[in-house]
């Protein structure tokens, strides 16, 4: 057909659409009936239109054709962890995340037989050591031409999570400087804010303020290596499908804005994992549905890597079956659902573009407020950040308790015959350790914990 049929029809404005909807509502109030107000203070409309944009949004920089499947491995024995990594790679993993607890871990054994030119390797340590970092960098084989080794060092994230520095502020920043000098990498963990109940706007603003503390420190000390720094954001993705797509997109925009002020690279790496906050131990197979849609949000939002959460990770020790199912979910999305065939798949969707713009604007406003009131570290020490997150978490918890926020199989349509008491290999519940801390830590907690404890006690 040589002639487009659309040219035979007049375009319809958003005003005309709204007038038609008003007629169809037959007297019902448009705002009360069709406008949805979120915890981010965003009014979600029933439709979005091109004439609502003064200028059409620019093409985003995300490359959905290049996202990688990541596998997380806890390291207690370097040889065992290495074999697990090689097996995961043979089964489809394209990136490995090693979580290391001991500084005595053998880096040579950990990396042996892994092709560092084709497989990304991420190292997350439960300690801060420039010596270990040098040992790790020295363990990279000479045969590797462009080794993809990423060291995740986030001393502020550790402070927020535990309430303490590794040692103290000056010592931690001194070691961080040495580590960054050899790696040119800084990592920002914003997943802890999501898992603690922060709103999306808070997650974005806190991650930006969190990153700004590092940039401020380097600029204040006139460190020339600032220009070479590469930043990685670790984020958790919740079940609010379109909002989570917009969150990832807004994060890239916000980082580019902040980075341009310091003259550092506006590109960043984003690694995503499904949230633990909405996962459950009862009717646990539903967790697979939740993680699938959350991974889809991450891909469409433009993350670089996704590390899926095994459906049984809350109550089972790491196991081959759970890891395999989690990895296979991503393999299905990539190889059978074709989620790696189109770059920037969310570009031009008026709803998502509008959400991205609003989330970025609100997060930037909150970020500026944090900076005007002393900065992120100052507000952590004062307890302001923790208090704001707890307020958001309490509101979300109240919505869950009132069944306004639904987790199927848990607070809606539960299977009362489901028994879990004898299937708990590890405790899925929050444990409060009484110890002295410099600040109040940011506490991660799942929505369904209170309900699950009640059900377990009644089994």
N, C-alpha and C positions, 0 to 999 in steps of 0.2 A: 504494500500500500504506500503510494508516494505522498499522499496528502494526510497530514495529522488531523484526526477528528477533533482534538482539543481546540483547534483554532476556530471551530464553528460555535464554541460556547464562550460566553463572557466569564471572566474570572469572578470568583465569589470572595468578598472581603470577610475578615473576621467579624466585623460589625454585623454583616448580613447573616452570618452563621449564628451569631448570638441571638439575633432577633428571631430567627426561625426556632431556635431552642426555647426561647421564652414563650413562643406561641404553643409549642408542643408540651410545655410544662403545665399549661392550663391553670395558671394562677399561682403555682408553687414558686417559692423564692429561688432564684437562680443560684445565689451564693450559698444559701443553706442546703440546697439539694445537691449541688454538683461540685462545689469547691471543697477540696480536702486540705486541711491545714496540718502540717507535719511538725514534729518536734524541733526541726530546724527553722521553724517559723517561716516556712515557704507555703504559699497557697498554690496547690496543684489544680489546674484548670481542666475542664473536660476535653478541650482541644487546644491546639497551638497552630499558629498561622504565620506565614512568611512576613506579612505586613506588620508583625509585632517587633521585627528587628529593623533598627535603623540601617545597619549594614549587615550583610550575611557574614557569619563567623568564618574565620580563616581556617584553612586546612590544618588539622592537628598533626603533630609530629610522631604519633604512635605508629608502630609497625606491627599490626596483628599477624602478619605472615611470618614473623620471626620469633614468636613466643616459644619458650622452652619448657619441657616437662621436668620438674625438679623432684628429687627424692631426698627426704631428710633422714639422716642416720645418726643415732646417738653413739658416741665413741667411748667404750670402756676398755676395749682392746684394739690396738691399731690394725693388727692382722685380720681380725674378725670383721672390723668395720670396712676394711679394704675389700675383702671378699664379698661383703654385702653390696658395696658400691659397684663392683664389677658385674655382679649378677643383675643389679638394677639396670645398669647401662645396657646389658645384653637384652633385657626385657623391655627396653624402650625409654628409660630415663636419659635425659640429655644434659642434666645438671645435677650435681650432688651437693647437699648441704651437710657438712660434718659438724655436729654439736659436741665440743670437746670439754670435758670437765677437768682433766688433769694436765698440768704443764709438762709432765713426764712422758706424754704420748709420743711415740716414735713417728716423726713426720715422714721419714723415708719409707717406712712400712705402710703408712697411711696412703701415700700417693703412688705406690708402685703399680706399674702396669695400667695406669689410667692415662689415656691420651689427652693431655692437657691442652692440645690445640683444638680439639673438637668438643670436649666436655668441660663445661663450667664447673669449677669447684669453689664452694663457699665454706669458709671456716668461721664458726661462731664459738668463742671461748667463754667459759665461765670464770675467767681470770684475766688479768691485765699484765702482759709480759712482753717487753720489747725483745728479750732474749729468745723467747719461743717464736716470735714473728720472724726474726732473722734466721733462726733454725729452719723454719718452714720455707722461707724464700730460698734458702740455700739447698733445700731438698728438691727443688724443681729441676728435673733432668735437663742437661744441656741440649738434648735432642729436641726439646720443645721450642718451636719457633715463636709462637705468640701464645704463651701460657695464659689460660683464663683462670687465674687464682684471685679470689676476692676475700679479703680479711675484713670481717665485720667488727669494728671497734666503736662502741657507743657508751662512753662513760656516763653521760647524762641520762641515757636510757636506763643504765644500771642503777643510778641513784634514784630515779623515779620508781623503778620496780622494787628495789630492796630497801630503800630509805637511807642507804649509806653509799659513800664512795667506795671504790675498791680499797684505797688507802686513805687519801685525803685529797682535797681539791687541787692543791699545787702539784703533788706527786702524780696524780692521775693525768693532769693536763701535760705534765712533763713527759710521761711515758707515751701518752697519746701522740705528742709531737714527734717523738722518735719513731713510733709505728707508722704514722702517716708519711713521714719522710721517706721510709723505705717502700711504702705501698701506694701512696697518693690516693688513699681511699678513706672515706668516712661513711659510717652507716647510721641511719636514723630509724629507730624502732617505734613506729606509730601504732603497731598492732596492739600494744598494751593499753592504749587509750580506748580503742574500740572494744576490746574484751572486758574493760572495766565499766563500760556503759556510756562512754562519751558520745555525743551526737556527732554527725558527720562534719558539721561546721567546726566543732571543737577539735575533732581529730585533725582536720586540715590546718587549723590555726596553731594548734600545739606542735604539730610536726614542723611547721614553718618557723615558729619561735624557737623550737628545739634546735633546728639547723642553724638559725641565726646566732645562737650562742657560740657555736663553733666558729662561724665566719667572723663574728665580732672579736673573738679571742685571737684568731690568726691575724686579723687586720691590726688590732691593738699592739701586737708584738712585731708588727711589720715583717711578717714571715713571707718570704717570696714564694714559698711552695704553695701558697694559697691558690695561685693561678692554675696549678696542675691538679688540684683536688677533683676526684670523681666521687659523686654522692650516690648512695644507694638507700632507698626507702623500703623498709619492710612493713607491709600493711596487712591487716586482716579485712576480709570482705564479708559483709552481712547479707541478709536475705532480701533487703529492699532493692530489688533488681535494678531498676533504672537509676535510682539514686546512687548505687554503688558504681555503676558505669560512669556516671557523672563525677563521682568522687575521684576516681583515678585520673580522669581527664583534667579536673580542676587542680589536682596535685601537681601535675606537670606544668600547668600554666602558672601556678603560684611559685613553684621553684624557679621557673624561668625569669619571673619578675624579680624575685629576691636575688638570684645569681647575677643578673645584669647590673645590680647596684654595686656588687663587689668585683665585677669583672671576671667572674669565674665561669666555667662551662655551664651553659643553660640546659644541657642534656643531663638526664639522671636515669638511673636504673631503678625499676620498681619490681620488687618480688612480693607476690601475694600468696596468702593462704586463707582458707575459709575460717570464719570466726568460730570460737568455741562457745561464745555466749549463748547461742540459740541451740546448741546441741544437747541431746538427751540420752539417758541410759535406758529408759523405757521406750518400747517401739523403736529401737535403735536403728532399724533398717531405713527409717525415714531420714536419718542423717545423710544417707547416700543421695537422696533427692535434694536435700538442702545444699550439700557440698557441690553437687553438679551445677545447680543454678548459680551458686556463688562463683564457681570457676568460670562460668559463662560470662558473668558480669565483669570479672577480672580481664578476660580475653578481649571482650568488646570495648572495655575501657582503655586497653592498650598497655597492659603490664608486660614486662620482659620475660618473667619466669613465674610459674605457678607451682607451688608445693601443696598438693592436696592433703586433706586431713582424713586419715582412715576412720571409717564409720564407727569403729569400736575403740578408738584411742582413749576415750574417757575412762573406760573400766577394764581394758585389757592391756597387758604389757605389749610392747612392739612385737608384731608377729608377721610372718611371711604372707598369710592370707589377707590380712587387713591392708598391708602395704601394697600387695598386688592389685587388690580391688581399687584402691585409691589411685594407683598409677594407671590402671586400665580405664578408669573414668576419663582421664585426660587423653589417653590414646584414642578412645572413641570420639571425643570432641575434636581431636585434631585430624584423625585419619578416616573417620566415618561420617562425621557431621560437618567436615570441611571448615572448621573454625580457624584455619590458617591460610585461607585462600584470598582474603580481601584485606587490604590495609585500611585503617581508619574507618571501620564499618559503621561507627556511630555518627560520623560526620554528616551534617545536613538534616538530622532528625530534629525537628523543631523542639520537641519536648526535652530531649536530652541536651540539646544546645542551651535551652533556657535554664535547665537545672544546673548545668555546668557553670553558666554565667552567674547565677544567683548564689550557688555554693561558694564560688571563688570570691565573689564580692563580700559575702557575709564573713567568710574566713579571714579575708584581708582586713576587714574592719576590726574583728576580734584580735588579730595579730597586732595591729597598730595600738589597740588598747593595752595589750600585754606589754608592749615595748614602752608605752607612755607611763606605765606603772612599775618600771624597774626591770622588765625582762623576764624571761621564762624561769631562769634559775632562782631569781628573787621571789617569784610567785610560787614556785615549788617549795621554797624554804618557809614562806609565810603560810602555806597550806591552801592558797587560793585555788590553784589548779585542781588539787584533790577535792576540795569542797564543791567546785563546779561540776566535776565529773560525778561525784556522789549524788548531787541533786538531779542530774540527767538520768543516772542509773535508777534512782528511786522512782522517778516518773515512769520510766520504761517498765520497772518491776510492778508498779501499780497497775499499768495497762495490762500486763501479763496476768496478774492476779485477778483482774476484773474481766478477763477474756476478751479485752479489746485487741490485744496482741496475741495472736493464736499460734501455738505450736501443736500441730495435729498429732494425736496420740499421747499428748501430755496434759495440756489443760483443755483440750477439746477432743471428744471421741476417744478417750483412753481405753485400752484393752485391759480391763481389770483382772483378767486371768494371767496377765503377763507377770512373771516372777523374775527377780534379778538378784536376790540376796546371795545366792550361791554361785553367781557368775562374775562377781567383782574380784578381779585379780589385783587391782589397785583402787585406791579411794578416788572417786570422782568429785569429791567435795572440797570446798575451800578449807584450808588449814591455817589457822592463825598461830604463828610462832611468837611467843613473848620474848622479845629481845630489845636491846637499846638501839634506837635508830636516830640518825641526825634529823631526818624529816619523816613525815607520815608517808608510807609508800602508796603507790597507786595499786589498788587491789582488784585483781581480775575475778569475776564471779559470774557463774551461769544463771540464767533466769529461772530455770526449773529446779534448782537445788532444794529449796524448802519443800516443794511439793514431792520431790523424789524421796527425801528423807522421811516424810510422813508415810509414803507408800511402803517404803522398806520396813519401817517400824510396824506396819500393819500386816506384813506378809506372814 
